[in-house]
Amino acid sequence: MKLSNSKPELILHPGFPKCATSTIQRLFVVDNHALGRLLYVSFIGRDFKPDNGYPEVSMLMYDVEKAHDFISTVSYPAGKYFLSNEAVFSHPETISLLAERFQIRKCIFTIRFPPFQALSSFRFSGWVNNSLEDFLLNKNVGPQGAFERLLRKVDIVRPFINGDVSLCPIERLDIPLEERFLKQVFGMVPEILSGHSFSEKVVVNESISEAFANVLGSELRTQSVAVPPKSRQRLIKIAQQYSLPEDLKKLRMPETAEKFCQTYRPMASRYISLLRESSLPEDQLEAIESRVLSDFDVLQTTAIATSREIESLRIHAQQVIRTYAGM
């Protein structure tokens, strides 16, 4: 690709659903974008303007023409910019448009073990359109095609990158994700990261339990409740903020019991081989593999919802839907 020397430079973090994109974005927004100044980058935020708050995710998903107009017309003086936006892949022209405005010097994907990423995506929003049973069999959104979807997105972006394309795993390790991400992307971890605004752990976009997600989706379809794209996020927020009784909060469904674990546990080694291509240290790779296998153990020991508990969840799901319909 022929590049103009006058283009500003961009570091792109496309993000995947449920792969800590919001966590990374928050780092660059708190304290009036202080971290970006220390790293000598401007964070592309609201209206695709530099250092202007959180990025435009919904606009890229639901009003792409407006989003592309901003990308095309906003002034980006010479310098370095950082864009973290999980909706980059929602329209095929977005990356090519970014490549017209910037020299994309680096692209980094935060990822997690793909079958777990898919399952977490179902718990976050996949239940709106799929039952868990259908989701697990759907190669376009479920765990069956998770590795392939990841690799396709990496391949889509490669032709537009004039530098490194790398992967940053988000599995919990001794070294926090934030530090690992900054070191991998910017080669440094500013001391400000230990300050209160940055070290404070804030849970964002938390997924609901597997059983509650499945029952909610079932009730939506039973009641033929329409969820237009622009209302989807509102419904998800209502479900996230709904207070379930403690004994119903962490239940899973039989569908993810033995079969899921037997099918996908052996794929942990494939994940490690994929990460090795990003030149991660071997001790870190060993820790990641151990964490993935441990997550399977946790899944297998999580309580499966009984028929009575599912009926209780159904009553709560109906309340969520009444709240959604009444707003």
C-alpha positions in Angstrom: 0.0 0.0 0.0 1.4 3.4 -1.0 1.6 5.8 2.0 1.8 9.5 2.3 4.5 10.7 4.7 2.1 13.4 5.9 -0.2 10.9 7.5 -0.3 10.7 11.3 0.5 7.4 12.9 -2.1 5.1 14.5 -1.9 2.3 16.9 -5.1 0.2 16.5 -6.7 -2.0 19.1 -9.8 -3.5 17.4 -10.9 -5.5 20.4 -13.0 -8.6 20.5 -16.3 -8.9 22.4 -15.6 -9.6 26.1 -11.8 -9.2 25.8 -11.1 -6.3 28.1 -11.6 -3.5 25.5 -13.5 -1.4 27.9 -10.8 -1.9 30.5 -8.1 -0.6 28.1 -10.3 2.3 27.0 -10.8 3.4 30.6 -7.1 3.6 31.2 -6.8 6.3 28.4 -9.8 8.3 29.6 -9.4 8.7 33.4 -7.7 11.8 34.7 -8.4 13.7 31.5 -6.4 11.4 29.3 -3.3 11.6 31.4 -1.9 8.2 30.4 -1.9 9.1 26.7 0.1 12.2 27.3 2.8 10.2 29.1 2.9 7.8 26.2 2.9 10.6 23.6 -0.3 9.4 22.0 -3.7 11.0 21.6 -6.7 8.8 22.3 -9.4 8.9 19.7 -12.7 9.3 21.6 -16.2 10.7 21.1 -17.0 11.9 17.6 -13.6 10.3 16.7 -11.9 13.4 18.0 -8.6 13.2 19.9 -8.7 13.1 23.7 -12.5 13.5 23.7 -13.7 10.8 26.2 -14.8 7.3 25.4 -14.8 6.0 21.8 -17.8 5.8 19.5 -18.8 2.1 19.6 -22.5 2.4 19.1 -22.1 4.9 16.3 -19.9 2.5 14.4 -22.4 -0.3 14.8 -25.7 1.5 14.2 -24.9 4.8 12.3 -21.9 3.8 10.3 -22.3 6.6 7.7 -22.1 9.3 10.4 -19.1 7.5 12.0 -17.3 7.3 8.7 -18.1 11.0 8.0 -16.4 11.9 11.3 -13.3 9.7 10.5 -13.0 11.4 7.1 -13.4 15.0 8.3 -11.9 15.3 11.8 -8.6 17.0 11.9 -5.7 14.8 13.0 -2.5 16.9 13.2 0.8 15.1 12.7 1.6 12.9 15.7 0.6 9.5 17.2 -2.9 8.3 17.9 -4.4 5.3 19.7 -7.8 3.9 18.7 -9.4 1.2 20.9 -12.8 0.2 19.5 -14.5 -3.2 19.5 -16.9 -2.1 16.6 -14.1 -1.7 14.1 -15.1 -4.9 12.4 -18.8 -4.1 12.3 -18.5 -2.6 8.8 -15.9 -3.7 6.2 -15.0 -0.2 5.0 -14.0 1.1 8.4 -10.4 -0.3 8.5 -9.7 0.8 4.9 -11.0 4.3 5.8 -8.7 4.5 8.8 -5.8 3.4 6.6 -6.6 6.4 4.3 -6.3 8.8 7.2 -3.4 7.2 9.1 -0.3 5.1 8.8 -1.4 2.2 11.0 2.0 1.3 12.5 0.8 -1.3 15.0 -2.3 -3.4 15.7 -2.8 -5.4 18.9 -5.7 -7.7 19.7 -6.6 -8.4 23.3 -7.9 -12.0 23.2 -8.8 -14.9 25.5 -9.1 -18.6 24.9 -11.6 -18.5 22.0 -14.3 -21.0 23.2 -14.4 -19.2 26.6 -14.6 -15.8 24.8 -17.6 -17.1 22.8 -19.3 -18.4 25.9 -18.8 -15.1 27.7 -20.2 -13.3 24.7 -23.3 -15.4 25.0 -23.7 -14.4 28.6 -23.2 -10.8 27.7 -25.5 -10.4 24.7 -25.7 -13.6 22.6 -28.8 -14.6 24.5 -30.8 -11.9 22.9 -30.9 -13.8 19.6 -29.9 -17.4 20.4 -30.7 -20.1 22.8 -27.6 -21.6 24.5 -28.2 -24.9 22.6 -28.3 -23.1 19.2 -25.4 -20.9 20.2 -23.1 -23.8 21.0 -23.7 -25.2 17.5 -23.5 -21.9 15.6 -20.1 -21.6 13.9 -20.7 -17.9 13.2 -21.0 -16.9 16.9 -20.5 -19.9 19.1 -17.4 -21.8 20.3 -17.2 -24.2 17.4 -15.8 -21.5 15.0 -14.2 -19.3 17.6 -10.6 -19.9 16.6 -11.4 -19.5 12.9 -13.2 -16.2 13.5 -10.3 -14.8 15.4 -7.8 -15.7 12.7 -10.1 -14.3 10.0 -10.2 -10.9 11.7 -6.4 -10.9 12.1 -6.1 -11.7 8.4 -8.6 -8.9 7.5 -6.5 -6.3 9.2 -3.0 -7.4 8.2 -3.0 -5.8 4.7 -3.6 -2.3 6.3 -0.9 -2.5 8.9 2.5 -1.2 8.2 4.1 -2.8 11.2 3.4 -5.4 13.9 0.2 -7.3 14.4 0.2 -9.0 17.8 -2.0 -10.7 20.4 -2.2 -9.8 24.1 -4.0 -12.5 26.2 -6.3 -11.3 28.9 -6.2 -14.4 31.2 -5.5 -13.4 34.8 -1.8 -13.7 35.7 0.5 -12.3 38.4 1.3 -9.3 36.2 -1.9 -7.3 35.6 -3.3 -7.1 32.1 -3.0 -3.3 32.0 0.8 -3.5 32.6 1.2 -6.3 30.1 -0.8 -4.5 27.4 1.2 -1.2 27.8 4.5 -3.0 27.8 3.6 -4.9 24.7 2.2 -2.0 22.8 4.2 1.0 24.0 7.3 -0.6 25.5 6.8 1.1 28.9 4.5 1.2 31.9 4.3 4.8 33.4 4.4 5.1 37.2 1.0 6.8 37.0 -0.6 3.4 36.5 -0.1 2.7 40.3 -2.2 5.8 41.1 -5.6 5.5 42.6 -7.6 6.4 39.4 -5.8 3.7 37.5 -5.3 1.0 40.1 -8.9 1.1 41.2 -10.6 -2.0 39.9 -13.9 -1.1 38.1 -16.1 -3.8 36.7 -17.5 -2.8 33.3 -19.9 -4.6 31.0 -20.1 -7.6 33.3 -21.8 -10.7 31.8 -24.8 -12.3 33.5 -24.9 -15.9 34.5 -25.2 -18.6 31.9 -28.5 -19.9 33.2 -30.1 -16.5 33.6 -28.9 -15.6 30.1 -30.5 -18.7 28.6 -33.8 -18.2 30.5 -33.9 -14.6 29.5 -33.5 -15.4 25.8 -36.1 -18.1 26.1 -38.6 -15.7 27.5 -37.9 -13.1 24.8 -38.8 -15.7 22.2 -41.8 -17.1 24.1 -43.3 -13.6 24.4 -42.2 -12.6 20.9 -40.5 -9.5 22.3 -38.9 -7.4 19.5 -35.4 -6.1 20.3 -34.4 -3.6 17.6 -30.6 -3.1 17.2 -30.7 0.4 18.8 -32.6 -1.0 21.8 -30.4 -4.0 22.3 -27.9 -2.3 24.6 -30.7 -0.9 26.8 -32.0 -4.5 27.4 -28.5 -5.8 28.1 -28.0 -3.0 30.7 -31.3 -3.8 32.4 -30.3 -7.5 32.7 -26.8 -6.6 34.0 -28.2 -4.3 36.7 -31.0 -6.7 37.8 -30.4 -8.0 41.3 -30.9 -11.7 41.5 -31.0 -13.7 44.8 -27.5 -14.9 45.7 -28.5 -18.6 45.2 -29.4 -17.9 41.6 -26.5 -15.7 40.5 -23.9 -18.2 39.3 -25.8 -21.1 37.8 -24.9 -22.7 34.5 -26.9 -25.0 32.1 -26.4 -28.7 31.5 -25.3 -27.9 27.9 -21.9 -26.7 29.1 -21.3 -29.6 31.4 -19.2 -32.5 30.3 -19.6 -32.1 26.5 -18.2 -28.5 26.3 -15.2 -29.4 28.5 -14.4 -32.6 26.7 -14.6 -30.8 23.3 -12.6 -27.7 24.0 -10.2 -28.5 26.9 -7.8 -30.2 24.5 -7.7 -27.0 22.4 -5.7 -25.2 25.1 -2.4 -26.2 23.4 -3.6 -24.7 20.1 -4.2 -21.4 21.9 -0.7 -21.4 23.3 0.8 -22.1 19.9 -1.1 -19.1 18.5 0.1 -16.9 21.3 3.7 -18.1 20.8 3.7 -16.3 17.4 3.4 -13.0 19.3 6.8 -13.8 21.0 5.4 -13.9 24.5 7.8 -15.3 27.2 7.6 -19.0 27.7 6.9 -18.7 31.4 3.9 -16.4 30.6 2.6 -19.0 28.1 2.9 -21.7 30.7 0.9 -19.6 33.2 -1.8 -18.8 30.6 -2.2 -22.5 29.7 -2.5 -23.3 33.4 -5.1 -20.6 33.8 -7.2 -21.9 30.9 -7.2 -25.4 32.3 -8.1 -24.0 35.7 -11.0 -22.1 34.2 -12.3 -25.5 32.8 -12.1 -26.9 36.3 -14.1 -24.0 37.6 -16.7 -24.4 34.9 -17.1 -28.1 35.7 -17.6 -27.4 39.4 -20.1 -24.6 38.9 -23.6 -25.7 40.0 -26.0 -26.7 37.2 -29.5 -25.0 37.5 -32.2 -27.4 38.6 -35.7 -27.3 37.2 -37.0 -25.4 40.2 -34.2 -22.9 39.9 -34.9 -22.4 36.2 -38.5 -21.6 37.0 -37.4 -19.1 39.6 -35.0 -17.5 37.0 -38.0 -17.4 34.6 -39.9 -15.2 37.0 -37.0 -12.8 37.3 -36.5 -12.8 33.5 -40.1 -11.8 33.1 -39.5 -8.8 35.4 -36.5 -7.8 33.3 -38.6 -7.9 30.1 -41.4 -5.9 31.8 -38.9 -3.2 32.7 -37.5 -3.2 29.2 -41.0 -3.0 27.6 -42.1 -0.3 30.0 -39.3 2.1 29.3 
